[in-house]
Amino acid sequence: MKVLGNPIVFRMLVVLLVSGFAFWVAVLLLRRMRRIMTEESFMVDSSPELEQFPMHTYNAVIQQLKQQKHELMSVQQVERRKAKTSENLSAAVLSNLSSGVLFLTTNGLVRTANSAAKSILGFASPMGMGVGEVFRDALITSSDSPEKLAPVVLSSLREQSAPRMVEAEYTTPAGERRILEITLSPVWMAASETLGIACLITDKTEIAAIQKRQELRGEMSAEMALALRNSLATISSYAQQLAISKDAATVRQLAVDIVAEAAELDHTIVGFLAGERSAKGAAAGA
């Protein structure tokens, strides 16, 4: 009992018990690990298809995805080529139109302008310019009271109104005065969202000049007809007086008056014909 009461001997006994218990636990753990490894080795050796099957399926899925990606890329390339062709066709059509075409975005800036629009408006490149800069002091003359064109264009853009045609007096940056016929057509998407407004511009300066010349010729013709009628009436009156007059002096005076009236009539006719010839020459030169 004295030996057991010795602290050193007691500690040695405790260490020995703990060591024995740890050794026993380690043996159990080693046996268990060996059994698990043996079972796993048996499963691997007995069913190799179980490993190969998931790998084969995975490779097949990968190949299918690659093929679908290739097909999708091919479709995208075809669609891009179609869009490019359509864009080139639209640009070619716009560039060959004799009428000018402007497309304004919702903020009132010029997005697209064909060659005819640049020539008619007198700008080398109006892209990025605002409505107020492009049309400046242009006035609508087709309405009852003249009004500026730029606010009307902006109003059509904001209100999404139906297409509207106006006639306006326009002065180019170089100072050339032109008469323009402008059709304002809002452009919508399928969801009724406004993309902007298209302006179809036709230069009617020459047509307006021809109409003015025709009106002037009409006025001149009316004046000519009145002059002829008055001259013929005067000559007829002189001739009647000449037929009944017996006085030699009166006869001579009437004859002189008839000759003067005929000369005046001839002068009027010559002037009218000269004006007609100059008008025709100007029209042919234009």
C-alpha positions in Angstrom: 0.0 0.0 0.0 2.9 2.2 0.7 4.1 1.6 -2.9 0.7 2.6 -4.3 0.7 5.7 -2.1 3.9 6.8 -3.8 3.0 9.6 -6.2 5.6 8.6 -8.8 4.4 5.0 -8.9 0.8 6.2 -9.2 1.6 8.4 -12.1 3.4 5.5 -13.9 0.3 3.3 -13.5 -1.9 6.0 -14.9 0.4 6.5 -17.9 0.5 2.8 -18.5 -3.3 2.5 -18.5 -3.7 5.5 -20.8 -1.1 4.1 -23.2 -2.8 0.7 -23.2 -6.2 2.3 -23.9 -4.7 4.5 -26.8 -3.0 1.4 -28.3 -6.3 -0.5 -28.2 -8.1 2.4 -29.9 -5.4 2.7 -32.5 -5.7 -1.0 -33.4 -9.5 -0.7 -33.8 -9.1 2.4 -36.0 -6.5 0.6 -38.2 -8.7 -2.4 -38.6 -11.7 -0.2 -39.6 -9.6 1.8 -42.1 -8.3 -1.4 -43.7 -11.8 -2.8 -44.0 -13.0 0.4 -45.7 -10.1 0.5 -48.1 -10.7 -3.1 -49.0 -14.3 -2.5 -49.7 -13.5 0.6 -51.9 -10.9 -1.4 -53.8 -13.4 -4.2 -54.4 -16.0 -1.8 -55.8 -13.5 -0.1 -58.1 -12.3 -3.5 -59.4 -15.7 -5.1 -59.8 -17.5 -2.2 -61.6 -15.2 -0.1 -63.9 -18.2 0.8 -66.1 -19.5 2.9 -63.2 -16.6 5.3 -63.7 -16.5 5.2 -67.5 -20.2 5.8 -68.0 -20.4 9.2 -66.3 -17.3 10.3 -68.2 -18.7 9.2 -71.5 -22.0 11.0 -70.9 -20.1 14.2 -69.9 -18.0 14.1 -73.1 -21.1 13.6 -75.2 -22.8 16.6 -73.5 -19.7 18.8 -74.0 -19.6 17.9 -77.7 -23.3 18.6 -78.1 -22.9 22.0 -76.5 -19.9 22.8 -78.7 -22.0 21.9 -81.8 -24.9 24.1 -80.6 -22.5 27.0 -79.9 -21.1 26.6 -83.4 -24.6 26.6 -85.0 -25.6 29.6 -82.9 -22.5 31.5 -84.1 -23.3 30.7 -87.7 -26.9 31.9 -87.3 -25.6 35.2 -85.7 -23.2 35.7 -88.6 -25.9 35.2 -91.1 -28.2 37.7 -89.3 -25.4 40.2 -89.1 -24.7 39.9 -92.8 -28.4 40.4 -93.5 -28.6 43.5 -91.3 -25.5 44.9 -92.9 -26.9 44.2 -96.4 -30.2 45.9 -95.4 -28.4 48.9 -93.9 -26.2 49.3 -97.1 -29.4 49.0 -99.3 -31.2 51.7 -97.2 -28.1 53.9 -97.4 -27.9 53.4 -101.2 -31.6 54.2 -101.7 -31.4 57.4 -99.5 -28.3 58.6 -101.2 -29.9 58.3 -104.7 -33.1 60.1 -103.8 -33.6 63.4 -105.5 -35.5 64.6 -102.5 -33.7 65.4 -99.2 -34.3 63.2 -96.2 -33.5 64.2 -92.6 -34.0 62.0 -89.6 -34.3 63.8 -86.2 -34.0 62.0 -82.9 -36.4 62.7 -80.0 -34.1 65.4 -78.7 -34.3 67.3 -82.0 -30.8 66.5 -83.3 -30.1 65.4 -86.9 -29.2 61.7 -86.9 -29.1 61.1 -90.7 -29.1 63.3 -93.8 -28.7 62.1 -97.4 -26.8 63.9 -100.1 -29.9 65.7 -101.5 -30.7 67.1 -98.1 -27.2 68.5 -97.7 -27.3 70.1 -101.1 -30.8 71.6 -100.7 -30.1 73.0 -97.2 -26.6 74.1 -98.1 -24.7 72.2 -95.3 -21.7 70.0 -95.8 -22.7 67.8 -92.9 -25.7 68.7 -90.7 -25.4 65.6 -88.5 -25.5 66.5 -84.8 -27.1 69.9 -85.4 -30.3 70.9 -83.8 -33.6 71.8 -85.5 -33.1 75.5 -84.7 -29.7 75.5 -86.3 -30.8 73.7 -89.5 -34.0 75.7 -90.2 -33.0 78.9 -88.5 -35.3 81.7 -89.8 -37.3 79.5 -92.2 -40.9 80.6 -92.4 -44.0 78.5 -93.2 -45.9 80.2 -96.0 -48.6 77.6 -96.6 -50.5 78.6 -93.5 -52.8 81.6 -93.1 -50.2 83.5 -91.0 -46.5 82.9 -91.5 -44.8 81.0 -88.6 -41.3 79.7 -87.9 -40.6 76.2 -89.2 -38.4 74.9 -86.3 -41.1 75.1 -83.5 -43.5 73.3 -85.8 -41.1 70.5 -86.4 -40.4 70.2 -82.6 -44.2 70.2 -81.9 -44.8 67.4 -84.4 -42.0 65.5 -82.7 -43.4 65.9 -79.2 -47.0 65.4 -80.0 -46.5 62.3 -82.2 -49.0 63.8 -84.7 -50.0 62.5 -88.1 -47.8 63.2 -91.1 -48.0 66.9 -92.0 -46.8 68.7 -95.2 -45.8 72.4 -95.1 -44.3 74.8 -97.6 -41.6 77.2 -96.3 -39.3 79.9 -97.4 -35.7 79.0 -96.6 -32.4 80.8 -96.9 -29.2 78.7 -97.1 -26.0 79.7 -95.2 -24.7 81.1 -98.5 -27.7 83.4 -98.8 -29.6 81.5 -101.5 -33.4 81.8 -101.1 -35.4 78.6 -101.7 -38.9 77.4 -101.5 -39.1 74.0 -99.8 -41.9 71.5 -99.4 -41.4 69.5 -96.2 -43.3 66.4 -95.1 -43.0 65.7 -91.4 -43.6 62.0 -90.5 -43.0 60.7 -87.0 -41.3 57.3 -86.8 -42.6 54.8 -84.2 -41.5 51.4 -83.0 -43.8 48.5 -82.6 -44.6 49.5 -79.0 -45.6 53.0 -80.0 -42.4 54.4 -78.8 -41.2 57.4 -80.8 -37.8 57.0 -82.4 -37.8 60.5 -84.0 -39.2 62.3 -87.0 -38.4 62.0 -90.7 -38.4 65.1 -92.9 -38.8 64.7 -96.6 -37.6 67.9 -98.3 -38.4 68.8 -101.9 -36.9 71.9 -103.5 -39.7 73.7 -105.3 -37.7 76.9 -106.0 -37.7 76.4 -109.8 -41.4 75.3 -109.8 -42.3 78.4 -107.8 -40.3 80.6 -110.2 -42.1 79.0 -113.2 -45.5 79.5 -111.6 -44.6 83.1 -110.9 -43.5 83.6 -114.5 -46.8 82.1 -115.7 -48.8 84.4 -113.4 -46.8 87.3 -114.7 -47.3 86.3 -118.3 -51.0 85.9 -117.5 -51.1 89.4 -116.2 -49.1 90.7 -119.2 -51.5 88.9 -121.6 -54.5 90.5 -119.9 -52.8 93.9 -120.1 -51.9 93.2 -123.8 -55.5 92.2 -124.6 -56.8 95.4 -123.0 -54.2 97.5 -124.9 -55.1 95.8 -128.2 -58.8 96.4 -127.5 -58.3 100.1 -126.7 -56.0 100.6 -129.7 -58.4 98.9 -132.1 -61.3 100.9 -130.7 -59.4 104.1 -131.2 -58.3 103.2 -134.8 -61.9 102.2 -135.6 -63.2 105.6 -134.2 -60.6 107.5 -136.3 -61.5 105.5 -139.4 -65.2 106.2 -138.9 -64.5 109.9 -138.6 -62.3 109.8 -141.7 -65.0 108.2 -143.7 -67.5 111.0 -143.1 -65.2 114.0 -142.9 -65.0 116.4 -145.9 -62.4 118.7 -144.5 -59.0 118.0 -146.0 -57.2 119.2 -142.8 -59.3 117.0 -140.6 -58.7 114.0 -142.9 -54.9 114.6 -142.7 -55.0 114.9 -138.9 -57.1 111.7 -138.6 -54.7 109.9 -140.9 -51.8 111.0 -138.7 -53.6 109.9 -135.6 -54.3 106.5 -137.1 -50.6 106.0 -138.0 -49.5 107.1 -134.5 -52.0 104.7 -132.8 -50.9 101.9 -135.1 -47.2 102.6 -134.2 -48.1 102.5 -130.5 -49.9 99.2 -131.0 -46.9 97.8 -132.9 -44.6 98.9 -130.1 -46.8 97.2 -127.5 -46.9 94.0 -129.5 -43.1 94.0 -130.1 -42.5 94.5 -126.4 -44.8 91.7 -125.4 -43.2 89.3 -127.8 -39.7 90.3 -126.6 -40.7 89.5 -123.1 -42.1 86.1 -124.1 -38.8 85.3 -125.9 -36.7 86.3 -122.9 -38.9 84.2 -120.6 -38.5 81.2 -122.8 -34.8 81.7 -123.0 -34.5 81.9 -119.2 -36.6 78.7 -118.8 -34.4 76.9 -121.3 -31.2 78.0 -119.5 -32.5 76.9 -116.2 
